[in-house]
Amino acid sequence: MALPPSQPAPGAHTSPAGGRGASYAPALTLLASLFFMWGFITVINNTLLPHLRSVFDLNYTQTTLIESVWFIAYFVASIPSAKLIERIGYQKSLVTGLLVMAAGAAGMTLAASLPSYGVTLVMLFVIASGITLLQVAANPYVTVIGPPETGSSRLNLVQAFNSLGTTLAPLFAGYLILGRSVGGTTQDRVLTPAERLADAQSVILPYVLVAAVLVVLAIVIARFPLPAIGQSTQRVTREERKRLSLWSHRNLVFGVPAIFIYLIAEIGVANLFINFVSQPNIANITQAEASNYLALLWGGMMVGRFAGSLIMQKVPAETVLAGFSIGAFVVMLGATFLTGPAAMWSLILVGLFHSIMFPTIFSLGIKGLGPLTEEGSGLLIMAIAGGALVVVQGWLADLYGLQTSFLLTVVCELYILFYAVWGAKPTHALPDPEVAPAE
């Protein structure tokens, strides 16, 4: 996962004197580990949802409501996270976020022992709140740490490690949760109370392992000399906020709904993937087998982000975003109207086209915000709450059928195309904040 030590990371900042001693490659390497972990934990939900659906006998609306609670945390915790970063700094905030996530993961073992649907919702909210704090801190940090013109490339690079986590998570959870449960290894069977209890407790071991890794990572971050956004810039920020407006920046104004809408698309596809491909008219496989194909969807996102990072060093980020949104639109039409393996592979391919969307929209959204970067970042991270509207797709699936519900995703792709073509163009651009190297 380490970035090459012999040269700066793509877009890595160097000292004002021009030397390479202040390269931020070590910091980016460590941050890549954070991106990996929160991607890993988030996608465990994709296997957890069908698991909880069978344990608690939920319909699609109730199942997607679990994920809605997860994304509501982004809306609730984003602004407090920004305030906390202002108060205690980036490094301590990253450590705090990891420890909050670890506490939530430990709490999931309690939820599984009871078992309790309510406690499960609370603990998932806690984990998501910790991830929100990490997102508010890490995404803008990576974007502004080097030259603005390669900000999208740099963020796509570290987000590729996020996708590595999302690729491995279905295999991990598929084996330790679905693969060890009755509901995950059989089809069309109503579980007995004893089987439901046993299935619920299969969640304990995975979350114990996750909590332990998070604590270790928090210790490493606490001891690492991370470069910090210059304090002089933060002082200027407080003064200039009195006469600057976020709403004069078109790329941010249209970027917030772009993140919101993109999350509806990404989370709807990921959370309903296992239920979709296991249907008789699609792939007719068990949920445990379907989790292996889900890994391919997230693997496509990883490949796309590595490729996108390279492409954006030569091609404008908004041009790449437009091309990928057209690709996503086409394959989602295939997933909606085709049947059998063709529909399944269409849905898998959307991972490749979704790959660069979040990091590219984010970096375009904060471009030219200057001293308003932190506030703008908070709004963009808050927009991740769009994932909570996956419950709308669950409602559509209950009313009109699971496959028809993907028309919602098709419409989402069209807005991303609009943003790439027109909405992402900056207005009233300001100088970007400086980053002070670690001493």
N, C-alpha and C positions, 0 to 999 in steps of 0.2 A: 504493500500500500504506500510505501515511501516514494516521494518524488526524487528524481535524480539529484544526488548531492553535488555533482560536478558543475551544475549550471542552475541559474535561477528558475523557479517555476514559471510557466507561461505568464507573462505580465508582472513577474515579481519586481518589487520596488528595490531600488538600490539607494545607497546613501547620497546626499546632495553633492558630495565631492566626486561622485561618479564611480566610487569603488564598489566591489561586489561583496564586501564584508557584511553589508546589512541586508543580504538576501533573506527573503521571508519564506524560503522553501521549507525550513524546519517547522515553522508555524503552520504553513499550509498542510504539511504532512499530518500534523497532529489534528488539525481541524477536519481533515479528511476522515479521521477515525470517528469524530463526532457525527459527521454526516452519515457514515456507515451505520452507526448504532441507532440513530433515530429512524433511519430508513428501515433497518431490520425490525425494530420494535413496532413501527407503524404497520408493517405488512404482516406481522403475526396476526393482526386483526382479520386479514382476509381469510385465514384458515380458522380463526376463532369464531367468526360469525356463523358459518354453516354448522360448526360444532355446537354453539349455543342454541342455534335454531332447533337442533334435535334434542338437546338436553332439556330445554324449557318449552319445547313444542310451540315455536313462534311462527307467525306468518311473515311475509316479506316486509310488511310495514314495520312490524315490531323488530325484525332482525336489523333492518337498516337504521332504525331509531338508535340502536346501540352505537353505530358509527356516527350518527348525528351528535350524540352526547360528546364523543371524542372531539369533533370539530367545533362544537360550541365552546370548548376550552380555549381555542385559538382566539375567538371573539372576546371572551371574558378576560383572558390572561395577557393579551398583547400589550395593552397600554400600561398595566402594572409592571410588566416585564421591562418596558422601556424606562419607566421611572426607577426601577430597581437598578438597571444598568447605569443610569445617571448617578445614582447614590453610591453604589459600591464598586462600579467599574466592570469592564468586560470579563476579566479573568474570574473574579469571585462569582459573577453571575453565571458563568458556564459551570463552575463547580456546584453552585446551588441548584441549577437546572438538572444536573446529573443526579444529585442526591434526592431531589423531589421525584424524579423518574424511578430511582431505586426503591423509594418508599412505596410508590404506587405498585411496582412490580411485586414487592413483598406482600402488599395488601391483596393482590390477586390470589395468593395462596390461601388467604382467609376466605375469600369469596368462593373458591373452589371447594374448600373444606365444608362449608355450611350445607349445601351450595346455595348461593343467593344471587338472584338477578339484580337486585338493588345495589348490593355491595359491589358487584361487578361493574355496574355503571359508574359508581363513585370512584373506584380505583382506576378505571380507564380514564376518567376525567383528570385525576391527579397525574397520571403518566403524561397525558397530552399537555397539561399545564407546564410540566417540566420541559417537554419538547418545544413548546412555544417560546420559553425563555431562551433556549439554545438557538432557535431560529432567528429571533429578533436580534440576537448578538452576532451570530456567525455569518449570516447571509450578507449583510452590508459590509462587515469587516473584510470578507474575501473580495467583495466587489471593489472596494476603494483602496485596497492594500497596494495596488500597482497602477499602471497607466489606465486612464478611463477607456481608451479605445479597445483594450483587451479584457475589460471587466466581465463581459458576457462569456468569453472564452474561459477565463479563470474560474468563474462560478460553475460553468458546465463541467469543468474538470473535476472539481471537488464533489459536485453533485453526482458525478459518475460513480464515486465511491458510495454515495447514498444508494444508488441503484444496485451496486454490488450487494449491499445489505438487503435490499428488497428482493434480489434474486435468490439469495441463500435462505431467507426467512421462510418461504413456503416449504422448502425441503426440510428445514429444521422442525417447523411446526407440523408439517404433514406427517413426519415420522413420529414425533413425540406426543402430538395431540390426536390428530385424526387416525394415524396408523395404530394407536394403542386404544382406540375407542370402538365400541360396537357400532355407533352411529356413523363413524367415518369409514368403516370397512364393509358395510352392508347397504343395500338399497331398498327403499320403500318398506321399511319396517318400523313399527311402533315399539319404542323401548319400554321395558318394565321399570318400575321405580328403582330397583337395585341396579339395573344397567345405567339408568340416568345418573345415579350417584357415582358409580364407578367412572363413567365417562367424564363427569364434572371434575373429578379428582385427577384426571390425566393432565390437567393444566398446571398442577403444582410444580413438578420438576422443571419444565421449561422456564417458568417465571423465577424460580429460585436461581437458576443459572444466569438469567438476564440481570437480576438484582446484583449478583456478585460481580459481574463484569462491569456494571455501571459504577459501583463503588470503587473498584480498582482504577477505572478511567478517571473518576473524579480526583483521586489522589495524584495521578500523573499530571492532570491539568493544573492542579494547585501548585505543583512544584516546578512547572515549566515557565521559562521567562518569555511570555508572549509579548510581542510589540503592541503598543497601545495607540489609539487615535489621540493625536496631540492635544494636550490640555488647553493650549492657546486657541485651537480651533473650537473647542467646546465653549470657551469664554466668548469668542466671537459669535458663536451660535446663539447664545442666550441674549446678546445685545441685538443681533440682526433679526431675530424672530419677531421683534416688535414691528418691523416694517416690511417683512417678507411674507408672502402668502403661498402656501402649498397649492392652492387651487388655480394659480396662474400657470401651472406646469401641466400641459395637456397630456404628456406621457404618463404622469402619475394619475391624473383624473380618470383616464381611460384604462390605466394599468390596474387600478384597484378592482374594478369589475372584471377585468380580464383574468386576474388570479382567481377571483371568486368563481367565475364561470368555468375556468379550466379545472378547478378542483371538483366541481360537480361531475365533469366528464371523467377525470382520472379515477375518482373514488367509486363512482357508479360502476365503471367497467371492472375494477379490481375486486370490489366486494361482492358482485353478483356473478363473477367469472365461474367459480366452482359450481354454483347451482345451475348456471347456464350450460356449461359443457357436459355436465353429468346427465342432462336430459336425454331421453331415448331418441329424440329426433335430431340430436346434435352429435354427441360422441358416445353416449350410453355407457358411461364408466362410473366407478365409485368416486366418492369425494376425495378419498386419499389419493387415487390415481389422478384426479383432476388437479390436485395441488402441485403435481409435477409439471403439468402444462402451464400453471400459473407462474412457475419459476421462469418459464420461457418468455412470458409477457414482460416480467420485470427484467429479465436478461436483455431483452430488446431495448429497454430503456437505458441500461448500462452501456450497451454498444453504441446507441444513438448519442449519448452524452459524450463519450470519448471522441466519437467521430465529429460531433458538433463542435467540440472544443477546438479541434484542428481546423475544421472548415471556417469557423468564425475568425480565425487569424487572417484569412484571405477575403472572406465574403461578409458583407454587413450583416449584423445579427438579425435585423428586421427582415431581410431578404430570406435568410435561412428559416426564420419563424414562419413566414408566409408559405414557403414550400412544404414544410412539415405539416402545417395545418391543412393544406389541400390533401396531402397523403392520408391524414387522419380522417378527413371527411369521407374519402373514397372507401377506405376499409371499414368504417363504421356502417356505411350503407350496405356493404357485403355482410357484416355481422347481423344486420337487421333483417335482410330480405333473403339470404341464402339459408340452406339447411345442411346438416351433416358436417363432415370435416371442413368443408369450405367455410362455413360460418365460424367454426372454432378457430381456424387459422387466421381468418380476418380479424377476429377479436384479439388474437395473440399479437398480430402485426401492429395493432394500434399502440402497443407499448413502445415500439420503435419510433413512431411519429410523435407520440406524447413526450418523448425523452427530453427534448431541449426546451419544452414550453415553459415550465415553471422558472428555471434559472434565467432564461432569456427574457421573459416578461419582467421578472424581478429586476434584473440589471438595467433593462430599458426604462423601467418605471422610476428608478432613482437617479437616472442619468441627468446631470445638470442641476440637481437639487442643492449642491453645495452645503452650506451650514444647516439646511433643512433635511439632510440625508437621514438622520436618525428618526425624525418624525415620519418621514415618508416611508421608511422601512417598517415602522410600527403599523402603519395603515395597510401596507401590502401583506404583512404577516397576519394581521387581523382578517384580511380577506380570505385566508385559508379556511375560515369558517364556512365558506361556500360548500365545503365537503359535507357539512351538516344537512344540506338539501338533498343528499342522496336518498333521504326518506321520501322525497317526491318521486324518485324513480321507483322506489319500493311500492309506493301507492299506485303508480302507473302499471307496474308489473302485476299487482293484485287485480286491477281493473281490466287491463287489456292484454295481459300476457307478458312474460319476462322478455321475450325477444323484441316485441313491439316497443317496450319501454326504452330501448336503445336509440329511438328517434330523438330523445332528449339530448343524448350525447352528440348526435349529428348536428343539431342546432348549435350546440356549444362550440363546435369546431368552426362554424361560420363567424362567430364573434371574434375568435382568436385571429382569423384571417383579416378581419376588419382592423383589429388592433395593429397587426404587423404592417398593413398597407398604409394606414393613416394615423391611427391613434397613438402610435409610439413615437411620432416625430416630436422632439423636444421644443418647448417654447420657453422664453425667458430663462435660458440656461445660466447657471451660476458656477463658479469655480468649485471643484471637488475638494472635500476635506483632506488634510494631510494626515499621514500615519507616521508616528514616531517609532524608530527602531528600538528594540529592547537593548538595554545596556549590558 
